[in-house]
Amino acid sequence: MSPRLHIDLGALRANIARVRETVAPAELMLVVKDDAYGHGLVPVVRAAAADGVTWFGAFDVRTGRAVRAALGGAPRIFSWIAASRADLDEAIAADIDLGIGDAGLLEDLAGAARHARTRARVHLKIDTGLHRNGVRPEAWAAFVARAAALEADGLLEVVGVWSHIAEASDEEDDDARAVFEWALRAAHLAGLKPSLRHLAASAASFARREFRYDMVRVGAFCYGIRSAGGPDARSLGLVPAATLEADVVAVEGDEVRLGIGALHGLPSSLAGRADVSTPGGARRLVRVGATEAVVAGWPDASAGDVVVIYGDDATGAASSTDLAELIGTIGEEIAVRVSPLVPRIYAGA
Ligand SMILES: *Cc1c(COP(=O)(O)O)cnc(C)c1O
């Protein structure tokens, strides 16, 4: 059999419930970029919507439209990467809220709204230090003044003010939050009344109450992916939702060949560093080729044995973040690397 990714939608739903109760009264926006972190966009958003999640964070407009197509009219969808005028037109047509962090793009959005004879819903982005397409503080006063004028013209509705933070050190995040507070005051002085202020992603939404504001944008924790260097999933009340499995295809002496390789998304840099979970216990990954990998053998290993590459660490397997830490990356990166050609198998809908 080919390698496969098992997705436990029950675990996803339990994680979502856990995040919502933790951040309440702030609202959860479930972030579903990169095919819902590799878990499969449509099953994930359907399960979340069934449990009452009303906000979805979709990165690009294309993903936003896919969420709209899957869920219909009711949910709110937020996209924060609109590159072209066509993106803006499509976002308006699909009733998608846009995150805008560029003065030129704000004008383009107003133009698109005028053309569509509607009001575009917008969340204004301040650059609080990450330098990822936000409006810099020195340009913010003019930006919010212009947004207020376009709102008064009936072209825009300024729904939110937001930013993104590194969540790597508390000190840097505190500095970013001070800039955010300043930007909120400037927006109010310009006459704007954004009802949704949002700043935190997974780590800060749990660890730092004052970062929650009206809404948190959470991806990783909803999928049960803990932060690198952070507390384990169980201690956060979370369960990893995905398990990547492969089969033994051949046993040659003390080496066992698995039917999974770099083309399926297994990082070759894990060879010599990571252990996988076999019927004989944890065994070291020795080599990763294009379509197969070699792992150290165990007694009675035989073709057809099932090996877990990553999954729920409470079962003794490595988590995606455990693997990520071995090669200096984050659990999300391991999850989104799993090739779209690896079948997703859903349970617990
Ligand atoms: C990916 C992303 C998030 C979610 O981050 P997690 O750490 O996965 O919760 C939130 N906001 C923005 C802008 C993002 O790009």
The ligand as a Gaussian input file, in Angstrom:
#p B3LYP/6-31G(d) Opt

LIG

0 1
 C       -0.256000      30.804000       9.777000
 C       -0.820000      32.013000      10.380000
 C       -1.514000      31.950000      11.595000
 C       -1.650000      30.684000      12.405000
 O       -0.453000      30.372000      13.042000
 P       -0.346000      29.072000      13.994000
 O        0.917000      29.262000      14.733000
 O       -0.349000      27.893000      13.082000
 O       -1.538000      29.069000      14.883000
 C       -2.083000      33.124000      12.069000
 N       -1.978000      34.276000      11.392000
 C       -1.309000      34.373000      10.230000
 C       -1.217000      35.696000       9.546000
 C       -0.703000      33.246000       9.688000
 O       -0.030000      33.337000       8.543000

